[in-house]
């Protein structure tokens, strides 16, 4: 089981519910723009993702899924669907609370 793809699926389902509400599209668009990463965040997130795989917090498959979403440029990540950005940001946020040996 890939927890990243499962979380994306659930997030996409929640977004579909929001889209059915009045001003739902505006809410999703605002969230999408708010999930865009800065260059320093992008670099840090890649590092945290790699440390999480090495230390067993993420499986290799989950790490590769996140890498695929993040891509090799900031523009690639910022161009991803909102559900993908939300899930990656949430996972990274949780991982940032973890102390990894270096």
NORGI-V706352 format. One line per field, one symbol per residue. ss: DSSP state (H for helix, E for strand, L for the rest). phi: phi as a letter, one per 30 degrees, with the letter a starting at -180 (. if undefined). A space follows every 10 residues. Layout:
BEGIN
ss: ???
phi: ???
END
This chain:
BEGIN
ss: LLHHHHHHHH HHHHHHHHHL LLLHHHHHHH HHHHLLLLHH HHHHHHHHHH HHHHLLLLLH HHHHHHHHHH LLLHHHHHLL LHHHHHHHHH HHHHHHLLLL LL
phi: .cdddddded dddddddddd cehddddddd deddddcddd dedddddded dddecidbde ddddddeddd icbddddddd eedddddddd ddeddddccc dc
END
